[in-house]
Amino acid sequence: MQQTKWLTIFAFIVLTGCQLSPEPPKAQVNISEYYLWIKNLEATELKHEIEKQLQFKQSGQKPNSLKLIMLHSLPSSPVHNPYTAKTQLNNLQLSSQMDIDLSTADIAFIVMLKDQLNQQLLQLEKVANYQGAYRQSKKVIAESQLKISELILQLTKLKQIERNISEREQ
């Protein structure tokens, strides 16, 4: 009985101590410095960094979500995909509820990146539209050239018929 009483008191102290302990500090992440760092990596180093960040993401670390977004938005990255970067950036909540501490400069960098990704996606859409129009134009040109060839052939036949008629009349 005495042991149970001490065990209960000890459990109460441990549980109370856990509840009174302060929240863990937020992780410091400098996104703009990270972007500059990955921008200077060689291809093999970049692949290694991507693998590392993917492993961290699987463990649910939010700072690494930002780093993966940077890797998706970096043009020289093997995983460069502005659509993925924009989607992940839209899904990311840049709020005080995050487990990371971002400076005002980093928040500005992220907002600027979002704007740049929007512009890049608009440009990609325009390029896709131009490519579609170009393919359509090539198709129309090919059809027109085929019709012109057919008309030239018919004209040649008509000229031959006209020559044959002229020769008979003489």
CYANA upper distance limits for C-alpha pairs under 8 A (distance plus 0.5 A):
  1 MET  CA      5 LYS  CA      6.85
  2 GLN  CA      6 TRP  CA      6.89
  3 GLN  CA      7 LEU  CA      6.53
  4 THR  CA      8 THR  CA      6.54
  5 LYS  CA      9 ILE  CA      6.77
  6 TRP  CA     10 PHE  CA      6.51
  7 LEU  CA     11 ALA  CA      6.55
  8 THR  CA     12 PHE  CA      6.61
  9 ILE  CA     13 ILE  CA      6.71
 10 PHE  CA     14 VAL  CA      6.68
 11 ALA  CA     15 LEU  CA      6.53
 12 PHE  CA     16 THR  CA      6.41
 13 ILE  CA     17 GLY  CA      6.39
 14 VAL  CA     18 CYS  CA      6.76
 15 LEU  CA     19 GLN  CA      6.88
 16 THR  CA     20 LEU  CA      6.69
 17 GLY  CA     21 SER  CA      6.63
 26 LYS  CA     99 ASP  CA      5.65
 26 LYS  CA    100 ILE  CA      5.21
 26 LYS  CA    101 ASP  CA      6.05
 27 ALA  CA     63 PRO  CA      8.15
 27 ALA  CA     99 ASP  CA      6.94
 27 ALA  CA    100 ILE  CA      5.08
 27 ALA  CA    101 ASP  CA      6.41
 28 GLN  CA    100 ILE  CA      6.49
 28 GLN  CA    101 ASP  CA      5.76
 28 GLN  CA    102 LEU  CA      7.44
 29 VAL  CA     63 PRO  CA      7.22
 29 VAL  CA    100 ILE  CA      7.20
 29 VAL  CA    101 ASP  CA      7.02
 29 VAL  CA    102 LEU  CA      6.81
 30 ASN  CA     34 TYR  CA      6.76
 30 ASN  CA    102 LEU  CA      7.48
 30 ASN  CA    103 SER  CA      8.07
 30 ASN  CA    106 ASP  CA      7.10
 31 ILE  CA     35 TYR  CA      6.63
 31 ILE  CA     66 LEU  CA      8.00
 31 ILE  CA     67 LYS  CA      7.79
 31 ILE  CA    106 ASP  CA      6.31
 31 ILE  CA    109 PHE  CA      8.27
 32 SER  CA     36 LEU  CA      6.84
 32 SER  CA    106 ASP  CA      6.59
 32 SER  CA    109 PHE  CA      7.11
 33 GLU  CA     37 TRP  CA      6.62
 34 TYR  CA     38 ILE  CA      6.71
 34 TYR  CA     67 LYS  CA      7.99
 35 TYR  CA     39 LYS  CA      6.53
 35 TYR  CA     70 MET  CA      6.80
 36 LEU  CA     40 ASN  CA      7.18
 37 TRP  CA     41 LEU  CA      7.33
 38 ILE  CA     46 LEU  CA      7.31
 38 ILE  CA     71 LEU  CA      8.15
 39 LYS  CA     74 LEU  CA      7.63
 39 LYS  CA     76 SER  CA      8.23
 41 LEU  CA     45 GLU  CA      6.23
 41 LEU  CA     46 LEU  CA      6.16
 42 GLU  CA     46 LEU  CA      6.51
 43 ALA  CA     47 LYS  CA      6.73
 43 ALA  CA     77 SER  CA      8.15
 43 ALA  CA     78 PRO  CA      8.50
 44 THR  CA     48 HIS  CA      6.77
 45 GLU  CA     49 GLU  CA      6.67
 46 LEU  CA     50 ILE  CA      6.67
 46 LEU  CA     77 SER  CA      7.40
 46 LEU  CA     78 PRO  CA      8.49
 47 LYS  CA     51 GLU  CA      6.77
 47 LYS  CA     77 SER  CA      8.47
 47 LYS  CA     78 PRO  CA      7.70
 48 HIS  CA     52 LYS  CA      6.67
 49 GLU  CA     53 GLN  CA      6.60
 50 ILE  CA     54 LEU  CA      6.57
 50 ILE  CA     68 LEU  CA      7.81
 50 ILE  CA     71 LEU  CA      7.60
 51 GLU  CA     55 GLN  CA      6.77
 52 LYS  CA     56 PHE  CA      6.87
 53 GLN  CA     57 LYS  CA      6.54
 53 GLN  CA     64 ASN  CA      6.46
 53 GLN  CA     67 LYS  CA      7.64
 53 GLN  CA     68 LEU  CA      6.92
 54 LEU  CA     58 GLN  CA      6.83
 54 LEU  CA     68 LEU  CA      7.94
 55 GLN  CA     59 SER  CA      7.24
 56 PHE  CA     60 GLY  CA      7.20
 56 PHE  CA     61 GLN  CA      6.55
 56 PHE  CA     64 ASN  CA      6.86
 57 LYS  CA     61 GLN  CA      6.08
 57 LYS  CA     62 LYS  CA      7.81
 57 LYS  CA     64 ASN  CA      6.42
 57 LYS  CA     65 SER  CA      6.78
 61 GLN  CA     65 SER  CA      7.46
 62 LYS  CA     66 LEU  CA      7.39
 62 LYS  CA     98 MET  CA      7.98
 62 LYS  CA     99 ASP  CA      7.37
 62 LYS  CA    100 ILE  CA      7.86
 63 PRO  CA     67 LYS  CA      7.06
 63 PRO  CA     99 ASP  CA      8.23
 63 PRO  CA    100 ILE  CA      6.80
 64 ASN  CA     68 LEU  CA      6.54
 65 SER  CA     69 ILE  CA      6.77
 65 SER  CA     88 GLN  CA      8.48
 66 LEU  CA     70 MET  CA      6.85
 66 LEU  CA     89 LEU  CA      8.34
 67 LYS  CA     71 LEU  CA      6.78
 68 LEU  CA     72 HIS  CA      6.66
 69 ILE  CA     73 SER  CA      6.68
 69 ILE  CA     84 THR  CA      8.38
 69 ILE  CA     85 ALA  CA      5.48
 69 ILE  CA     86 LYS  CA      8.42
 69 ILE  CA     88 GLN  CA      7.06
 69 ILE  CA     89 LEU  CA      7.22
 70 MET  CA     74 LEU  CA      6.62
 70 MET  CA     85 ALA  CA      7.93
 71 LEU  CA     77 SER  CA      6.77
 71 LEU  CA     79 VAL  CA      7.40
 71 LEU  CA     80 HIS  CA      7.23
 72 HIS  CA     77 SER  CA      7.35
 72 HIS  CA     79 VAL  CA      5.97
 72 HIS  CA     80 HIS  CA      4.83
 72 HIS  CA     81 ASN  CA      5.74
 72 HIS  CA     82 PRO  CA      6.99
 72 HIS  CA     84 THR  CA      7.28
 72 HIS  CA     85 ALA  CA      5.73
 73 SER  CA     77 SER  CA      8.33
 73 SER  CA     80 HIS  CA      6.12
 73 SER  CA     81 ASN  CA      6.77
 73 SER  CA     82 PRO  CA      6.07
 73 SER  CA     85 ALA  CA      6.19
 73 SER  CA    117 LEU  CA      8.15
 74 LEU  CA     80 HIS  CA      6.36
 75 PRO  CA     80 HIS  CA      6.13
 76 SER  CA     80 HIS  CA      7.44
 81 ASN  CA     85 ALA  CA      6.73
 82 PRO  CA     86 LYS  CA      6.41
 82 PRO  CA    117 LEU  CA      6.60
 82 PRO  CA    120 GLN  CA      7.82
 82 PRO  CA    121 LEU  CA      7.36
 83 TYR  CA     87 THR  CA      6.61
 83 TYR  CA    121 LEU  CA      7.66
 84 THR  CA     88 GLN  CA      6.55
 85 ALA  CA     89 LEU  CA      6.48
 85 ALA  CA    117 LEU  CA      8.27
 86 LYS  CA     90 ASN  CA      6.54
 86 LYS  CA    114 LYS  CA      7.18
 86 LYS  CA    117 LEU  CA      6.76
 86 LYS  CA    118 ASN  CA      8.06
 87 THR  CA     91 ASN  CA      6.72
 88 GLN  CA     92 LEU  CA      6.64
 89 LEU  CA    114 LYS  CA      7.68
 93 GLN  CA     98 MET  CA      7.82
 94 LEU  CA     98 MET  CA      7.42
 94 LEU  CA    107 ILE  CA      8.44
 96 SER  CA    101 ASP  CA      8.50
102 LEU  CA    106 ASP  CA      6.39
102 LEU  CA    107 ILE  CA      6.93
103 SER  CA    107 ILE  CA      6.82
104 THR  CA    108 ALA  CA      6.61
105 ALA  CA    109 PHE  CA      6.57
106 ASP  CA    110 ILE  CA      6.62
107 ILE  CA    111 VAL  CA      6.69
108 ALA  CA    112 MET  CA      6.55
109 PHE  CA    113 LEU  CA      6.54
110 ILE  CA    114 LYS  CA      6.67
111 VAL  CA    115 ASP  CA      6.84
112 MET  CA    116 GLN  CA      6.62
113 LEU  CA    117 LEU  CA      6.53
114 LYS  CA    118 ASN  CA      6.69
115 ASP  CA    119 GLN  CA      6.81
116 GLN  CA    120 GLN  CA      6.58
117 LEU  CA    121 LEU  CA      6.53
118 ASN  CA    122 LEU  CA      6.73
119 GLN  CA    123 GLN  CA      6.67
120 GLN  CA    124 LEU  CA      6.62
121 LEU  CA    125 GLU  CA      6.64
122 LEU  CA    126 LYS  CA      6.73
123 GLN  CA    127 VAL  CA      6.64
124 LEU  CA    128 ALA  CA      6.63
125 GLU  CA    129 ASN  CA      6.68
126 LYS  CA    130 TYR  CA      6.60
127 VAL  CA    131 GLN  CA      6.51
128 ALA  CA    132 GLY  CA      6.67
129 ASN  CA    133 ALA  CA      6.68
130 TYR  CA    134 TYR  CA      6.43
131 GLN  CA    135 ARG  CA      6.60
132 GLY  CA    136 GLN  CA      6.65
133 ALA  CA    137 SER  CA      6.53
134 TYR  CA    138 LYS  CA      6.63
135 ARG  CA    139 LYS  CA      6.72
136 GLN  CA    140 VAL  CA      6.78
137 SER  CA    141 ILE  CA      6.55
138 LYS  CA    142 ALA  CA      6.54
139 LYS  CA    143 GLU  CA      6.68
140 VAL  CA    144 SER  CA      6.54
141 ILE  CA    145 GLN  CA      6.54
142 ALA  CA    146 LEU  CA      6.71
143 GLU  CA    147 LYS  CA      6.80
144 SER  CA    148 ILE  CA      6.58
145 GLN  CA    149 SER  CA      6.58
146 LEU  CA    150 GLU  CA      6.75
147 LYS  CA    151 LEU  CA      6.59
148 ILE  CA    152 ILE  CA      6.55
149 SER  CA    153 LEU  CA      6.68
150 GLU  CA    154 GLN  CA      6.71
151 LEU  CA    155 LEU  CA      6.49
152 ILE  CA    156 THR  CA      6.56
153 LEU  CA    157 LYS  CA      6.77
154 GLN  CA    158 LEU  CA      6.62
155 LEU  CA    159 LYS  CA      6.62
156 THR  CA    160 GLN  CA      6.70
157 LYS  CA    161 ILE  CA      6.67
158 LEU  CA    162 GLU  CA      6.58
159 LYS  CA    163 ARG  CA      6.63
160 GLN  CA    164 ASN  CA      6.67
161 ILE  CA    165 ILE  CA      6.70
162 GLU  CA    166 SER  CA      6.63
163 ARG  CA    167 GLU  CA      6.60
164 ASN  CA    168 ARG  CA      6.83
165 ILE  CA    169 GLU  CA      6.82
166 SER  CA    170 GLN  CA      7.07
